[in-house]
């Protein structure tokens, strides 16, 4: 097809399916290849380019005063034919074309719209790229064509296979299909798709391929039979087909011959929306329900009216006329005169050329599902807008050398290439067209479903779309209610190599098979998936349940008893303090410094209260405060006892001749200072410990795996040991001094009480250390609380029990005379 103009655009379209290329023996002049198997959609794509050029020429706002022409070739789906056509278009060296005596010769084209095949596009663009001749494909999807180093002048209005593969994986993931077979063609389109699909599946871990089979180029019956046998024996019920329509025709005929049903086909854009020849009553039992990736559908207003004007040219012997004649004969199933031998005898009709296209059911006029045609339309307009931008260049403001502009008289393809890289426009359908740095358009695909209607007719319906989201990921939208499933269940087929392991078992991969094939073995230690830190497996090993938590709680019996004991001790201290304050002027209270007795009662009250910090769920503040409060309270208590013991000795020495100075050097001020100094040392120890290595809450799972024991780590074992050691040193010192003073006269026999109290105190804490170390979990806290309470009650009872007895039960001996004379009576 040819149309003259100021600027000529080339086009390559598959008007025929098959070709017969003669043997090149180099011993005789080769014959021209012959093409057969008329392809209506391919012819409509060529007509779409002719329509787009006419529409551009009639548009006064686009390329005004410039007429665009075209030269279109049939590539017959054959590399050698397409490649020769492309070189002829680019060089203009083919034989002259004569149309109505108005056009003689054929100039080189400025750019080429095509090819359909990735292989042919690679071959052609690798040559055209050397001369920077733009080539805009509407159907070549191989991701390899994004390499701008190899194909600097290649563009396309269809997304690359890199996106199509990811779109396919999204569909597999959506329906849970992890086990699929792959069929490809033996060309760049199929081989690159296979590599990309295998790589993406491996990286994503979304599935595995049961088999990968390469379809033969010709109709090799034995090879096709072998491939169908593989499909039939495989457990994969999903078949992905990255093939061309011509290959699919040969394959599905063998599938029908062997009656292989129950397969879910997943089609590439190569045959999803253009496979009308497959949608027959004989083949739909096998292909019904096919899901496929399809080129974005578009609308081209006025195209149908343009197609209706198509008429065969019977007066001129040229390729265009031959194509039109074949189209007419194919559409109306007739033959122009002279008819082939036997045609008339067999009941065939003669064509007149006056038949009405409106009265025949033909896909040629169906413009409701324009997909490759829409890409052709966008490709032609992309070239037109690039040319328009170039011609609007202002002199001395151009992008080329010396700020020059391209002109119509000296137009070069590389100049058009510059503007094509920057083109940006919108189609009447509302789609924006622009190319990225690799020559690709913004990717978007429709998801199609082959519907087999009850009356035997077929319909290809849109059930969703896959597009690139804002975050560069693939986003799939499916209307599952519209999808037709060609199975008795009317539901998606299940296609997995091995079913997911039930709870309580784990996967063991089958040797020599893909990772999707595995056996399920009952769980054993180290083989199951670990539960999160705060969870544990249930007895059936099929679910993670929260672990039991354990700590010394106020709500459990042990915690309640210890709390009650702590509060009881605090209450008793308060009562005794009240008794002593009420009877503060009596001799038994005033003896041995009543102020120390009051301090001792207050410190014991703090000892009882600090035990409450060990009960309840450990928090950061309780962990830090519990040992500090315990240490300081007990040092304050033991310091008071130590000072009282020293006072007993001092009073006894003062009563002897010449010993009056002993009390002078250990008066009330010194007693207070000693208590304060000894307590300050413990406060410094606690502060250093908290600052350097503070105790913290800790979830301990070492005791039992299914239980979390909340406890406080001491932080620094050395700090804790120093704290206890300091208390022990004071206690032992008090015990030794009191023991030495035990045989003093009865008037001063409080030393005996101190000795006995310190004996109980030391016994409790000596027993505490080994028991505390060996006690697990919350029992360690209980042991420490028990030690605090036991030692506190021991001190309280031994030191203040006898005095309270005298104050309350024997007030007659609570006199100075009685106390001073008791030793003589005894």
Secondary structure as the mmCIF struct_conf table of DSSP 4:
data_model
#
loop_
_struct_conf.conf_type_id
_struct_conf.id
_struct_conf.beg_label_comp_id
_struct_conf.beg_label_asym_id
_struct_conf.beg_label_seq_id
_struct_conf.end_label_comp_id
_struct_conf.end_label_asym_id
_struct_conf.end_label_seq_id
STRN STRN1 UNK A 2 UNK A 3
BEND BEND1 UNK A 6 UNK A 6
STRN STRN2 UNK A 7 UNK A 13
STRN STRN3 UNK A 16 UNK A 20
HELX_LH_PP_P HELX_LH_PP_P1 UNK A 21 UNK A 23
BEND BEND2 UNK A 26 UNK A 28
HELX_LH_PP_P HELX_LH_PP_P2 UNK A 29 UNK A 33
STRN STRN4 UNK A 34 UNK A 38
HELX_RH_AL_P HELX_RH_AL_P1 UNK A 40 UNK A 57
TURN_TY1_P TURN_TY1_P1 UNK A 58 UNK A 58
TURN_TY1_P TURN_TY1_P2 UNK A 60 UNK A 61
BEND BEND3 UNK A 62 UNK A 63
TURN_TY1_P TURN_TY1_P3 UNK A 64 UNK A 65
STRN STRN5 UNK A 68 UNK A 74
TURN_TY1_P TURN_TY1_P4 UNK A 76 UNK A 77
HELX_RH_AL_P HELX_RH_AL_P2 UNK A 79 UNK A 91
BEND BEND4 UNK A 94 UNK A 94
HELX_LH_PP_P HELX_LH_PP_P3 UNK A 95 UNK A 96
STRN STRN6 UNK A 98 UNK A 99
TURN_TY1_P TURN_TY1_P5 UNK A 100 UNK A 102
STRN STRN7 UNK A 103 UNK A 104
BEND BEND5 UNK A 105 UNK A 105
HELX_LH_PP_P HELX_LH_PP_P4 UNK A 107 UNK A 109
BEND BEND6 UNK A 110 UNK A 110
STRN STRN8 UNK A 111 UNK A 113
BEND BEND7 UNK A 116 UNK A 117
HELX_RH_AL_P HELX_RH_AL_P3 UNK A 118 UNK A 128
HELX_RH_3T_P HELX_RH_3T_P1 UNK A 129 UNK A 131
TURN_TY1_P TURN_TY1_P6 UNK A 132 UNK A 132
STRN STRN9 UNK A 134 UNK A 137
BEND BEND8 UNK A 138 UNK A 139
HELX_RH_3T_P HELX_RH_3T_P2 UNK A 143 UNK A 146
TURN_TY1_P TURN_TY1_P7 UNK A 148 UNK A 150
TURN_TY1_P TURN_TY1_P8 UNK A 152 UNK A 153
STRN STRN10 UNK A 154 UNK A 156
BEND BEND9 UNK A 157 UNK A 158
HELX_RH_AL_P HELX_RH_AL_P4 UNK A 161 UNK A 175
TURN_TY1_P TURN_TY1_P9 UNK A 176 UNK A 176
STRN STRN11 UNK A 179 UNK A 185
BEND BEND10 UNK A 186 UNK A 187
HELX_RH_AL_P HELX_RH_AL_P5 UNK A 188 UNK A 204
BEND BEND11 UNK A 206 UNK A 206
STRN STRN12 UNK A 208 UNK A 215
HELX_LH_PP_P HELX_LH_PP_P5 UNK A 216 UNK A 216
BEND BEND12 UNK A 217 UNK A 218
HELX_RH_AL_P HELX_RH_AL_P6 UNK A 221 UNK A 233
BEND BEND13 UNK A 234 UNK A 235
STRN STRN13 UNK A 238 UNK A 242
HELX_RH_AL_P HELX_RH_AL_P7 UNK A 245 UNK A 258
TURN_TY1_P TURN_TY1_P10 UNK A 259 UNK A 259
BEND BEND14 UNK A 262 UNK A 262
STRN STRN14 UNK A 264 UNK A 267
TURN_TY1_P TURN_TY1_P11 UNK A 269 UNK A 274
HELX_RH_3T_P HELX_RH_3T_P3 UNK A 276 UNK A 278
BEND BEND15 UNK A 280 UNK A 280
TURN_TY1_P TURN_TY1_P12 UNK A 281 UNK A 283
HELX_RH_AL_P HELX_RH_AL_P8 UNK A 284 UNK A 287
TURN_TY1_P TURN_TY1_P13 UNK A 288 UNK A 289
STRN STRN15 UNK A 291 UNK A 295
HELX_LH_PP_P HELX_LH_PP_P6 UNK A 296 UNK A 297
STRN STRN16 UNK A 298 UNK A 298
TURN_TY1_P TURN_TY1_P14 UNK A 301 UNK A 302
HELX_RH_AL_P HELX_RH_AL_P9 UNK A 303 UNK A 308
TURN_TY1_P TURN_TY1_P15 UNK A 309 UNK A 309
BEND BEND16 UNK A 315 UNK A 315
BEND BEND17 UNK A 318 UNK A 318
HELX_RH_AL_P HELX_RH_AL_P10 UNK A 319 UNK A 332
TURN_TY1_P TURN_TY1_P16 UNK A 333 UNK A 333
STRN STRN17 UNK A 334 UNK A 335
HELX_LH_PP_P HELX_LH_PP_P7 UNK A 336 UNK A 336
BEND BEND18 UNK A 337 UNK A 338
HELX_LH_PP_P HELX_LH_PP_P8 UNK A 339 UNK A 340
TURN_TY1_P TURN_TY1_P17 UNK A 341 UNK A 347
HELX_LH_PP_P HELX_LH_PP_P9 UNK A 348 UNK A 348
STRN STRN18 UNK A 349 UNK A 350
HELX_LH_PP_P HELX_LH_PP_P10 UNK A 351 UNK A 351
BEND BEND19 UNK A 353 UNK A 353
HELX_RH_3T_P HELX_RH_3T_P4 UNK A 357 UNK A 359
BEND BEND20 UNK A 360 UNK A 360
HELX_RH_3T_P HELX_RH_3T_P5 UNK A 363 UNK A 365
TURN_TY1_P TURN_TY1_P18 UNK A 368 UNK A 369
STRN STRN19 UNK A 370 UNK A 370
BEND BEND21 UNK A 371 UNK A 371
HELX_RH_AL_P HELX_RH_AL_P11 UNK A 372 UNK A 391
TURN_TY1_P TURN_TY1_P19 UNK A 392 UNK A 392
HELX_LH_PP_P HELX_LH_PP_P11 UNK A 393 UNK A 394
TURN_TY1_P TURN_TY1_P20 UNK A 395 UNK A 396
BEND BEND22 UNK A 399 UNK A 400
HELX_RH_3T_P HELX_RH_3T_P6 UNK A 401 UNK A 403
BEND BEND23 UNK A 408 UNK A 408
TURN_TY1_P TURN_TY1_P21 UNK A 409 UNK A 410
HELX_RH_AL_P HELX_RH_AL_P12 UNK A 413 UNK A 420
TURN_TY1_P TURN_TY1_P22 UNK A 421 UNK A 422
STRN STRN20 UNK A 424 UNK A 426
TURN_TY1_P TURN_TY1_P23 UNK A 428 UNK A 429
BEND BEND24 UNK A 430 UNK A 430
STRN STRN21 UNK A 432 UNK A 434
TURN_TY1_P TURN_TY1_P24 UNK A 437 UNK A 438
BEND BEND25 UNK A 439 UNK A 439
HELX_LH_PP_P HELX_LH_PP_P12 UNK A 440 UNK A 443
STRN STRN22 UNK A 444 UNK A 452
TURN_TY1_P TURN_TY1_P25 UNK A 454 UNK A 455
BEND BEND26 UNK A 456 UNK A 456
STRN STRN23 UNK A 458 UNK A 468
TURN_TY1_P TURN_TY1_P26 UNK A 470 UNK A 471
BEND BEND27 UNK A 472 UNK A 472
STRN STRN24 UNK A 474 UNK A 478
HELX_RH_3T_P HELX_RH_3T_P7 UNK A 480 UNK A 482
BEND BEND28 UNK A 487 UNK A 487
TURN_TY1_P TURN_TY1_P27 UNK A 488 UNK A 489
BEND BEND29 UNK A 491 UNK A 491
HELX_LH_PP_P HELX_LH_PP_P13 UNK A 492 UNK A 494
BEND BEND30 UNK A 497 UNK A 498
HELX_LH_PP_P HELX_LH_PP_P14 UNK A 499 UNK A 502
TURN_TY1_P TURN_TY1_P28 UNK A 503 UNK A 504
STRN STRN25 UNK A 505 UNK A 509
HELX_LH_PP_P HELX_LH_PP_P15 UNK A 510 UNK A 510
TURN_TY1_P TURN_TY1_P29 UNK A 511 UNK A 512
BEND BEND31 UNK A 513 UNK A 513
TURN_TY1_P TURN_TY1_P30 UNK A 515 UNK A 516
STRN STRN26 UNK A 518 UNK A 522
TURN_TY1_P TURN_TY1_P31 UNK A 525 UNK A 527
BEND BEND32 UNK A 528 UNK A 528
HELX_LH_PP_P HELX_LH_PP_P16 UNK A 529 UNK A 532
TURN_TY1_P TURN_TY1_P32 UNK A 533 UNK A 534
STRN STRN27 UNK A 535 UNK A 537
TURN_TY1_P TURN_TY1_P33 UNK A 539 UNK A 540
BEND BEND33 UNK A 541 UNK A 543
STRN STRN28 UNK A 544 UNK A 546
HELX_LH_PP_P HELX_LH_PP_P17 UNK A 547 UNK A 547
STRN STRN29 UNK A 548 UNK A 550
TURN_TY1_P TURN_TY1_P34 UNK A 554 UNK A 555
BEND BEND34 UNK A 556 UNK A 556
HELX_RH_AL_P HELX_RH_AL_P13 UNK A 557 UNK A 582
TURN_TY1_P TURN_TY1_P35 UNK A 583 UNK A 585
BEND BEND35 UNK A 586 UNK A 586
HELX_RH_AL_P HELX_RH_AL_P14 UNK A 587 UNK A 590
TURN_TY1_P TURN_TY1_P36 UNK A 591 UNK A 592
HELX_RH_AL_P HELX_RH_AL_P15 UNK A 594 UNK A 610
HELX_RH_3T_P HELX_RH_3T_P8 UNK A 611 UNK A 614
BEND BEND36 UNK A 615 UNK A 617
HELX_RH_AL_P HELX_RH_AL_P16 UNK A 620 UNK A 654
TURN_TY1_P TURN_TY1_P37 UNK A 655 UNK A 655
BEND BEND37 UNK A 656 UNK A 656
TURN_TY1_P TURN_TY1_P38 UNK A 657 UNK A 658
TURN_TY1_P TURN_TY1_P39 UNK A 660 UNK A 660
HELX_RH_AL_P HELX_RH_AL_P17 UNK A 661 UNK A 664
TURN_TY1_P TURN_TY1_P40 UNK A 665 UNK A 666
HELX_RH_AL_P HELX_RH_AL_P18 UNK A 668 UNK A 692
BEND BEND38 UNK A 693 UNK A 693
STRN STRN30 UNK A 696 UNK A 700
BEND BEND39 UNK A 702 UNK A 703
TURN_TY1_P TURN_TY1_P41 UNK A 705 UNK A 706
STRN STRN31 UNK A 707 UNK A 713
BEND BEND40 UNK A 715 UNK A 715
HELX_RH_AL_P HELX_RH_AL_P19 UNK A 717 UNK A 740
TURN_TY1_P TURN_TY1_P42 UNK A 741 UNK A 743
BEND BEND41 UNK A 744 UNK A 744
HELX_RH_3T_P HELX_RH_3T_P9 UNK A 746 UNK A 748
TURN_TY1_P TURN_TY1_P43 UNK A 749 UNK A 749
HELX_RH_AL_P HELX_RH_AL_P20 UNK A 750 UNK A 774
TURN_TY1_P TURN_TY1_P44 UNK A 777 UNK A 777
HELX_RH_AL_P HELX_RH_AL_P21 UNK A 778 UNK A 809
HELX_RH_3T_P HELX_RH_3T_P10 UNK A 811 UNK A 813
BEND BEND42 UNK A 815 UNK A 815
HELX_RH_AL_P HELX_RH_AL_P22 UNK A 816 UNK A 825
#
